Amino acid sequence: MKARVHVMLKNGVLDPQGAAVRHALGTLGFDGVERVRQGKVIELDLAETDADKAKATVTEMCEKLLANTVIESYSVEIA
């Protein structure tokens, strides 16, 4: 079973990487980009075959390690 975790900074948290990307896009001629938020995607291959158990396990992974829940939000997809 595969899991995909999307981690993003929460709204209101400064995103200096996103700001740098937005600025770089402007210097390359891509006008009209008002805001960029940068995050990360983590893909996991799991031995678990039950989707509900897999989602619960990956959610626990996020809470303990994969996301800093003070400043980041995350979503989990199981396939």
C-alpha positions as CSV (number, residue, x, y, z in Angstrom):
1,M,0.0,0.0,0.0
2,K,1.2,3.5,-0.8
3,A,0.8,6.6,1.3
4,R,1.4,10.2,0.3
5,V,1.7,13.0,2.9
6,H,1.4,16.6,1.9
7,V,3.0,19.0,4.4
8,M,2.5,22.8,4.2
9,L,3.2,25.7,6.5
10,K,0.0,26.8,8.2
11,N,-1.6,30.1,7.1
12,G,0.0,33.0,8.9
13,V,3.4,31.3,9.2
14,L,6.1,33.2,7.3
15,D,7.3,31.2,4.2
16,P,10.7,32.6,3.2
17,Q,11.2,29.9,0.6
18,G,7.9,30.7,-1.0
19,A,8.7,34.4,-1.0
20,A,12.1,33.6,-2.7
21,V,10.4,31.5,-5.4
22,R,7.8,34.2,-6.0
23,H,10.5,36.8,-6.4
24,A,12.5,34.6,-8.7
25,L,9.5,33.9,-10.9
26,G,9.0,37.7,-11.2
27,T,12.6,38.2,-12.3
28,L,12.1,35.5,-15.0
29,G,9.2,37.4,-16.4
30,F,6.3,35.4,-14.8
31,D,4.3,38.4,-13.7
32,G,1.0,38.1,-11.8
33,V,2.2,35.5,-9.2
34,E,1.0,37.2,-6.0
35,R,1.9,34.5,-3.4
36,V,3.8,31.2,-3.3
37,R,3.6,28.7,-0.5
38,Q,6.2,25.9,-0.6
39,G,5.7,22.6,1.1
40,K,6.8,19.0,0.8
41,V,5.4,15.6,-0.3
42,I,6.5,12.4,1.4
43,E,5.7,9.1,-0.2
44,L,5.7,5.9,1.8
45,D,5.5,2.3,0.7
46,L,3.7,0.3,3.5
47,A,3.3,-3.4,4.2
48,E,-0.1,-2.7,5.7
49,T,-3.1,-3.9,3.6
50,D,-5.9,-2.3,5.5
51,A,-6.4,1.3,4.3
52,D,-7.9,2.5,7.6
53,K,-5.0,1.1,9.6
54,A,-2.5,2.5,7.2
55,K,-4.0,6.0,7.4
56,A,-4.0,5.8,11.2
57,T,-0.4,4.7,11.2
58,V,0.7,7.4,8.8
59,T,-1.2,10.0,10.8
60,E,0.7,8.9,13.9
61,M,3.9,9.2,11.9
62,C,3.0,12.8,10.9
63,E,2.2,13.7,14.5
64,K,5.4,12.3,15.8
65,L,8.0,13.1,13.1
66,L,6.9,14.0,9.5
67,A,5.2,17.3,10.3
68,N,5.9,20.0,12.9
69,T,2.3,20.4,13.9
70,V,2.9,23.7,15.6
71,I,3.6,25.4,12.3
72,E,2.7,22.9,9.6
73,S,-0.5,21.2,8.5
74,Y,-0.6,17.9,6.7
75,S,-2.9,15.6,4.7
76,V,-2.7,11.9,4.1
77,E,-3.7,10.0,1.0
78,I,-3.7,6.2,1.0
79,A,-3.7,4.2,-2.3
